[in-house]
Amino acid sequence: MDDSKQRLGFSVKAEGERLAAKRSVKNPVAQLLDTGNLVFRDENQSEQDKFLWQSFDYPVDNLLPGMKFGVDLVSGMNRNLTPWTSDDNPSPGNYMYRLDPNGYPQLLLWKDSILWYRTGPWVGSSGTSGLPSLNSNGIYTSKFAINHNEIYYTTNLVNTSESAITRLILSPSGNLQRLLWNGHKEEWTIYLTLQVSDCDRYGYCGTNGVCNMNKYPRCECMRGFNPKIPEDWAAADWSNGCIRNVQVADWSCNNCNTVFSLVVCIQEKMAQEKRELCKSFDWLKRLHIINGIARGLLYLHQDSRLRIIHRDLKTSNILLDCEMNPKISDFGLARIFGESETQASTTRVVGTYGYMPPECAIDGLFSVKSDVYSFGVLLLEITSGKRNRCYYHPEHNLNLTGHVWRSFNDGNLADIVDSMILESSNEHEVFRRVIMRAGISGR
């Protein structure tokens, strides 16, 4: 028996007795299926979802065809790969290969708490963004499944009787390899190695660094950037990355306090005092940003192939380029909705307080309307130049959205708008375009 078979060996009796005690089983049997799945079941029950226990739920360091690699949202089970510490030490090693269900699902390899490698997000039939399509290899197919109950990655043999036997392994040293069984040589051969070179390491060259496996040193900075810590680069440590060699400024729109963190690229010759920058941030520029964010949300909610709920829309997640075009960023908490889905729930609060609607913060319910609410708060911040959560008014203890609603009911709309906007535009245009809509949606 080779090492890989020995690793699958364990005591079925103790586990079987424990499971049998939890559920009444008349004729308990343990069976090794042709797929390699060792199951504990009732003798008269052969459906997979009725198994009391199966080894496919505990892959250790091997992923076989038919295994689900990911998260069961009902039971909370997370199936991932964790290798041995060494070939002769079965304790859990330092590496873990798991599925990240946030946003578009992707596969991540961690070394302790450090992200070591990733495949990139799933992009449909062409595979993941960081790996070539393997669906036409004639041996196996790959797919991601996303539904209310589970999110997982799996492979299936093209022909169970003729296709070569294959498995994905994670070695104690963190190498991910797909192996094929060579029947003539009676040994496993390497079919694919996921990390081919240093350049496959996540963040190997740091932020704004470029890795070239055909050059040495491997790393260099993007054009217009310099090493952040030159001494480290000289010692072949590129992890700190590069910084821009032109001045970068943050827009601030709360009377030049650091409140509104839309990031803008400003050339060195354009650098000015913050007060002057704020004066140039007039109504037309703000309206251009508002319209751009709205178009981005419309694409995510309606025009994209998959409906995406961002769930963390806020000013710090809106980036501006040199021409003030906004880009929605940070999809770490995003959720994909199916065509028939209109609402979902979560057991933990996700998002940023001050931008979440009450039903999300209290009951965990989220939908397209959640992003619309966040967009309304963002509109108020852009127009007023003040933050919702940090808002202060000497006459009451309301936040910005509460103050807007109060001012709206009192007919005091001018108290809502940044004075710089009123100085540079028609106030009726501002009220018509933004304040009434934002005030209502924010409420």
Wavefront OBJ file of the C-alpha trace (Angstrom):
o trace
v 0.000 0.000 0.000
v 1.522 3.371 -1.051
v 1.640 6.545 1.074
v -1.454 8.107 -0.521
v -3.532 5.046 0.367
v -2.182 4.985 3.897
v -3.283 8.596 4.376
v -6.880 7.588 3.679
v -6.772 4.984 6.422
v -8.744 5.732 9.592
v -10.994 4.061 12.155
v -14.492 3.696 10.755
v -15.818 1.816 13.763
v -15.633 4.692 16.282
v -17.045 7.205 13.824
v -19.787 4.795 12.798
v -20.853 4.159 16.372
v -20.996 7.904 17.036
v -23.162 8.573 13.981
v -25.382 5.567 14.578
v -26.126 6.915 18.038
v -27.310 10.208 16.531
v -29.606 8.580 13.951
v -31.435 5.283 14.081
v -29.785 2.876 11.618
v -31.064 -0.685 11.318
v -28.284 -2.193 9.247
v -25.192 0.076 9.286
v -22.509 -0.689 6.717
v -19.237 0.900 5.628
v -18.556 0.801 1.904
v -15.753 2.001 -0.353
v -17.369 3.230 -3.578
v -15.766 3.048 -7.018
v -15.274 6.832 -6.840
v -12.936 6.403 -3.865
v -15.560 7.710 -1.431
v -15.677 5.748 1.821
v -19.234 6.021 3.178
v -21.124 4.987 6.292
v -24.793 4.318 5.481
v -27.812 2.180 6.070
v -27.599 -1.027 4.073
v -30.833 -0.173 2.221
v -29.926 3.477 1.540
v -27.724 4.303 -1.453
v -28.529 7.993 -2.071
v -25.520 10.198 -1.416
v -27.434 12.880 0.479
v -28.658 10.174 2.868
v -25.192 8.966 3.882
v -24.500 9.308 7.591
v -20.857 10.049 6.872
v -18.567 10.156 3.833
v -14.848 10.662 3.382
v -15.515 13.096 0.497
v -16.460 15.663 3.150
v -12.935 15.422 4.611
v -10.513 15.624 1.665
v -7.338 16.193 3.783
v -4.725 16.797 1.030
v -6.378 15.057 -1.956
v -9.217 16.295 -4.158
v -10.792 13.500 -6.220
v -13.307 13.809 -9.079
v -16.802 14.172 -7.654
v -15.655 15.804 -4.412
v -17.263 19.124 -3.491
v -14.589 21.656 -2.571
v -16.181 24.624 -0.827
v -18.796 25.736 1.697
v -22.091 24.133 2.710
v -24.182 27.168 3.684
v -26.744 25.028 5.532
v -24.498 22.945 7.782
v -21.554 25.375 7.826
v -19.153 22.645 6.693
v -16.092 24.019 4.879
v -14.281 21.441 2.753
v -10.661 22.463 2.134
v -7.230 20.906 1.667
v -4.695 20.822 4.499
v -1.518 18.749 3.979
v 0.564 16.901 6.534
v 3.420 18.750 8.232
v 5.807 16.365 6.457
v 5.666 13.013 4.667
v 6.079 11.188 7.978
v 4.232 13.607 10.300
v 0.410 13.511 9.934
v -0.266 16.626 12.014
v -1.809 19.536 10.013
v 0.774 21.535 8.065
v 1.156 25.277 7.526
v -0.731 25.439 4.237
v -4.458 25.520 3.504
v -6.171 25.548 0.112
v -9.768 26.729 0.294
v -12.562 28.366 -1.648
v -13.307 32.040 -1.058
v -17.109 32.436 -1.506
v -17.115 36.248 -1.428
v -17.902 37.907 -4.747
v -16.980 35.730 -7.691
v -15.642 32.525 -6.069
v -11.930 31.795 -6.334
v -9.468 29.305 -4.860
v -6.892 30.602 -2.382
v -3.760 28.993 -0.962
v -2.725 30.283 2.464
v 0.513 29.768 4.347
v -0.515 30.357 7.941
v -2.105 33.838 7.729
v -0.318 34.875 4.504
v -2.077 34.625 1.151
v 0.347 32.559 -0.932
v -1.393 31.882 -4.244
v -4.772 32.341 -5.914
v -6.391 31.108 -9.112
v -8.286 34.329 -9.748
v -12.107 34.519 -9.793
v -14.262 32.092 -11.757
v -15.212 33.572 -15.139
v -17.535 30.869 -16.470
v -16.790 28.183 -19.045
v -13.293 29.559 -19.689
v -12.232 28.695 -16.125
v -10.621 31.146 -13.725
v -8.942 34.399 -14.688
v -5.542 33.143 -13.524
v -5.583 29.700 -15.149
v -6.138 28.578 -18.751
v -9.314 26.724 -19.684
v -8.986 23.010 -18.983
v -12.465 21.932 -20.017
v -11.264 20.627 -23.391
v -8.546 18.326 -22.035
v -10.590 15.155 -22.632
v -9.946 13.882 -19.106
v -12.040 15.963 -16.713
v -14.250 19.050 -16.569
v -14.277 21.775 -13.915
v -17.156 23.850 -12.618
v -18.332 26.089 -9.791
v -21.809 25.646 -8.301
v -23.489 28.590 -6.589
v -26.930 28.337 -4.970
v -28.771 29.014 -1.703
v -27.401 25.874 -0.057
v -23.768 25.706 -1.099
v -20.902 27.227 -3.052
v -18.329 24.734 -4.277
v -15.810 23.787 -6.946
v -15.731 20.276 -8.375
v -14.289 18.202 -11.213
v -15.838 15.268 -13.038
v -14.292 12.687 -15.331
v -15.334 13.007 -18.964
v -15.736 9.219 -19.168
v -15.712 7.276 -15.929
v -14.721 4.021 -17.651
v -12.083 5.353 -20.079
v -10.713 8.609 -18.626
v -7.473 8.453 -16.706
v -7.695 8.496 -12.920
v -6.771 11.965 -11.657
v -6.450 13.796 -8.364
v -5.325 17.203 -7.123
v -2.857 17.132 -4.231
v -1.425 19.725 -1.846
v 2.051 18.731 -0.659
v 3.551 19.609 2.753
v 5.697 22.225 0.975
v 2.620 23.957 -0.458
v 2.821 22.670 -4.049
v -0.494 22.190 -5.829
v -0.311 19.540 -8.534
v -2.757 17.521 -10.595
v -1.651 13.912 -11.014
v -2.669 11.231 -13.518
v -2.363 7.495 -12.965
v -0.066 5.835 -15.494
v -1.301 2.264 -15.768
v 1.692 1.061 -17.778
v 4.268 2.365 -15.287
v 1.903 1.908 -12.352
v 2.752 5.294 -10.908
v 1.353 8.806 -10.591
v 2.657 11.333 -13.142
v 2.417 15.131 -12.923
v -0.180 16.503 -15.343
v -0.311 20.111 -14.130
v 1.524 22.276 -11.591
v -0.415 25.366 -10.519
v 2.583 27.354 -9.286
v 5.038 27.226 -12.173
v 7.421 29.986 -11.060
v 8.002 32.638 -8.417
v 5.715 34.943 -10.396
v 2.743 32.762 -9.431
v 3.241 33.715 -5.793
v 0.592 36.154 -4.612
v 2.034 39.643 -4.096
v 5.566 38.438 -4.856
v 6.577 41.840 -6.261
v 4.303 43.854 -3.982
v 1.898 46.633 -4.884
v 2.534 48.204 -8.311
v 5.322 45.685 -8.982
v 5.651 43.582 -12.151
v 7.032 40.033 -12.163
v 8.821 38.605 -15.211
v 9.879 34.961 -14.941
v 12.287 35.401 -17.860
v 14.329 38.122 -16.148
v 16.423 38.446 -13.043
v 15.798 40.127 -10.770
v 12.243 38.929 -11.260
v 10.574 42.138 -10.084
v 10.486 45.669 -11.402
v 8.236 48.663 -10.820
v 5.535 49.808 -13.182
v 6.362 52.835 -15.309
v 6.079 55.967 -13.181
v 6.780 54.098 -9.922
v 9.892 53.549 -7.780
v 10.711 50.936 -5.092
v 9.049 51.838 -1.809
v 12.065 50.645 0.217
v 15.140 50.585 -2.083
v 17.262 48.810 0.542
v 14.872 45.848 0.600
v 14.828 45.648 -3.194
v 18.615 45.583 -3.225
v 18.407 42.571 -0.889
v 15.941 40.804 -3.263
v 12.933 41.458 -0.989
v 10.315 42.998 -3.265
v 7.248 42.429 -1.071
v 6.898 46.113 -0.106
v 6.225 46.998 -3.728
v 6.478 50.381 -5.416
v 5.128 53.887 -4.936
v 4.179 56.507 -7.496
v 6.883 59.045 -8.250
v 4.370 61.826 -8.856
v 2.264 63.528 -6.232
v -1.009 61.875 -5.317
v -3.705 63.802 -3.479
v -6.939 62.862 -1.731
v -10.050 64.844 -2.494
v -11.709 66.091 0.597
v -15.140 67.659 0.472
v -16.050 68.538 4.017
v -14.741 72.108 3.866
v -11.283 70.612 3.313
v -11.367 68.163 6.228
v -10.357 64.581 5.424
v -13.907 63.354 5.176
v -14.607 62.459 1.572
v -12.028 59.881 0.544
v -12.513 59.688 -3.218
v -8.958 59.199 -4.450
v -7.841 61.377 -7.366
v -4.594 61.378 -9.365
v -3.178 64.885 -9.422
v -0.057 65.719 -11.444
v 2.722 67.489 -9.586
v 2.282 70.740 -11.477
v -1.386 70.829 -10.391
v -0.679 70.478 -6.662
v -2.344 73.204 -4.598
v -3.547 73.880 -1.115
v -6.534 71.737 -0.139
v -8.763 74.781 0.043
v -8.124 75.549 -3.603
v -8.796 71.931 -4.545
v -12.100 72.032 -2.721
v -13.154 75.151 -4.573
v -12.585 73.395 -7.890
v -14.752 70.488 -6.764
v -17.916 72.208 -7.990
v -21.417 70.946 -8.683
v -20.738 69.789 -12.243
v -17.814 67.622 -11.101
v -19.856 66.139 -8.274
v -22.796 65.477 -10.603
v -20.428 63.741 -13.035
v -19.258 61.467 -10.209
v -22.823 60.774 -9.039
v -23.951 59.822 -12.547
v -20.919 57.567 -12.993
v -21.637 55.693 -9.760
v -25.277 55.296 -10.775
v -24.241 53.820 -14.132
v -21.909 51.406 -12.340
v -24.673 50.222 -10.017
v -27.087 49.828 -12.935
v -24.560 47.584 -14.635
v -24.042 45.431 -11.525
v -27.765 45.108 -10.809
v -29.224 44.852 -14.289
v -26.830 44.765 -17.253
v -24.187 42.335 -15.966
v -24.438 38.661 -16.921
v -24.719 37.928 -13.199
v -26.638 40.190 -10.840
v -24.188 41.463 -8.228
v -25.046 43.103 -4.907
v -22.020 45.100 -3.701
v -23.131 45.300 -0.023
v -20.435 47.817 0.981
v -20.958 50.878 -1.199
v -19.373 53.905 0.473
v -17.152 56.866 -0.377
v -13.894 55.053 0.376
v -14.834 52.392 -2.180
v -15.263 54.917 -4.988
v -12.009 55.652 -6.854
v -11.519 58.555 -9.253
v -9.107 58.728 -12.167
v -7.432 61.875 -13.405
v -10.556 62.847 -15.351
v -12.825 62.411 -12.322
v -14.420 59.212 -13.673
v -15.611 57.084 -10.725
v -14.911 53.371 -10.367
v -16.685 51.161 -7.827
v -14.051 49.096 -6.009
v -13.607 46.467 -3.261
v -15.959 43.578 -4.044
v -14.842 41.531 -1.053
v -18.375 41.454 0.429
v -20.255 41.285 -2.869
v -22.876 38.582 -3.434
v -24.054 37.067 -6.716
v -27.812 36.668 -7.186
v -29.494 34.165 -9.489
v -32.011 35.288 -12.087
v -34.983 34.523 -9.833
v -33.454 35.818 -6.601
v -34.655 39.154 -5.229
v -33.600 38.957 -1.582
v -31.281 36.943 0.662
v -30.257 36.895 4.307
v -27.111 36.393 6.332
v -26.473 35.439 9.945
v -23.699 38.000 10.335
v -23.749 41.713 9.641
v -21.796 42.650 6.527
v -21.126 46.153 5.287
v -20.388 49.462 6.987
v -22.655 51.017 9.582
v -24.029 54.311 8.350
v -24.438 52.928 4.828
v -26.524 49.831 5.616
v -30.334 49.955 5.532
v -32.062 49.024 8.806
v -33.303 45.639 7.542
v -29.710 44.628 6.775
v -28.211 45.875 10.039
v -30.982 44.382 12.192
v -32.277 41.295 10.361
v -29.434 40.516 7.925
v -31.701 40.977 4.868
v -30.105 42.362 1.724
v -31.130 42.917 -1.885
v -30.671 45.378 -4.728
v -32.430 47.895 -2.491
v -29.548 47.661 -0.012
v -27.149 49.124 -2.576
v -29.748 51.752 -3.513
v -29.946 52.831 0.130
v -26.140 53.047 0.330
v -26.142 55.057 -2.893
v -28.613 57.487 -1.332
v -26.340 58.007 1.680
v -23.382 58.480 -0.648
v -25.328 61.127 -2.601
v -25.988 63.035 0.591
v -22.314 62.949 1.544
v -21.182 64.147 -1.888
v -23.751 66.946 -1.943
v -23.403 68.093 1.662
v -19.662 67.498 2.012
v -20.256 65.761 5.342
v -20.052 62.193 6.573
v -23.160 60.396 7.755
v -21.711 58.728 10.856
v -19.444 61.602 11.905
v -22.094 64.274 11.401
v -22.578 66.779 14.205
v -25.241 69.460 14.592
v -25.451 71.745 17.635
v -29.278 71.572 17.785
v -29.838 67.793 17.681
v -28.125 64.381 17.840
v -29.248 63.079 14.446
v -26.855 61.659 11.883
v -26.655 63.147 8.383
v -29.583 61.156 6.960
v -31.760 62.109 9.929
v -30.778 65.749 9.560
v -31.600 65.711 5.836
v -35.016 64.206 6.492
v -35.714 66.808 9.158
v -34.577 69.675 6.935
v -36.620 68.268 4.040
v -39.783 68.223 6.157
v -39.024 71.726 7.412
v -38.546 72.980 3.847
v -35.004 74.080 4.685
v -33.219 72.478 1.718
v -30.429 75.040 1.606
v -29.170 73.724 4.951
v -28.417 70.386 3.300
v -26.137 71.494 0.472
v -22.441 72.367 0.636
v -22.170 76.156 0.402
v -19.538 75.781 -2.337
v -22.145 74.118 -4.569
v -24.662 76.911 -4.059
v -22.004 79.482 -4.945
v -21.198 77.756 -8.251
v -24.583 76.500 -9.498
v -28.330 76.930 -9.610
v -29.706 75.709 -6.306
v -32.992 74.569 -7.856
v -31.040 72.300 -10.220
v -29.264 70.764 -7.238
v -32.486 70.209 -5.303
v -34.237 68.690 -8.308
v -31.383 66.348 -9.269
v -30.189 65.072 -5.948
v -31.495 66.229 -2.624
v -35.108 65.080 -2.842
v -34.187 61.675 -4.283
v -31.260 61.112 -1.936
v -33.203 62.257 1.096
v -36.048 59.884 0.359
v -33.852 56.876 -0.533
v -31.577 57.541 2.432
v -34.587 57.568 4.707
l 1 2 3 4 5 6 7 8 9 10 11 12 13 14 15 16 17 18 19 20 21 22 23 24 25 26 27 28 29 30 31 32 33 34 35 36 37 38 39 40 41 42 43 44 45 46 47 48 49 50 51 52 53 54 55 56 57 58 59 60 61 62 63 64 65 66 67 68 69 70 71 72 73 74 75 76 77 78 79 80 81 82 83 84 85 86 87 88 89 90 91 92 93 94 95 96 97 98 99 100 101 102 103 104 105 106 107 108 109 110 111 112 113 114 115 116 117 118 119 120 121 122 123 124 125 126 127 128 129 130 131 132 133 134 135 136 137 138 139 140 141 142 143 144 145 146 147 148 149 150 151 152 153 154 155 156 157 158 159 160 161 162 163 164 165 166 167 168 169 170 171 172 173 174 175 176 177 178 179 180 181 182 183 184 185 186 187 188 189 190 191 192 193 194 195 196 197 198 199 200 201 202 203 204 205 206 207 208 209 210 211 212 213 214 215 216 217 218 219 220 221 222 223 224 225 226 227 228 229 230 231 232 233 234 235 236 237 238 239 240 241 242 243 244 245 246 247 248 249 250 251 252 253 254 255 256 257 258 259 260 261 262 263 264 265 266 267 268 269 270 271 272 273 274 275 276 277 278 279 280 281 282 283 284 285 286 287 288 289 290 291 292 293 294 295 296 297 298 299 300 301 302 303 304 305 306 307 308 309 310 311 312 313 314 315 316 317 318 319 320 321 322 323 324 325 326 327 328 329 330 331 332 333 334 335 336 337 338 339 340 341 342 343 344 345 346 347 348 349 350 351 352 353 354 355 356 357 358 359 360 361 362 363 364 365 366 367 368 369 370 371 372 373 374 375 376 377 378 379 380 381 382 383 384 385 386 387 388 389 390 391 392 393 394 395 396 397 398 399 400 401 402 403 404 405 406 407 408 409 410 411 412 413 414 415 416 417 418 419 420 421 422 423 424 425 426 427 428 429 430 431 432 433 434 435 436 437 438 439 440 441 442 443
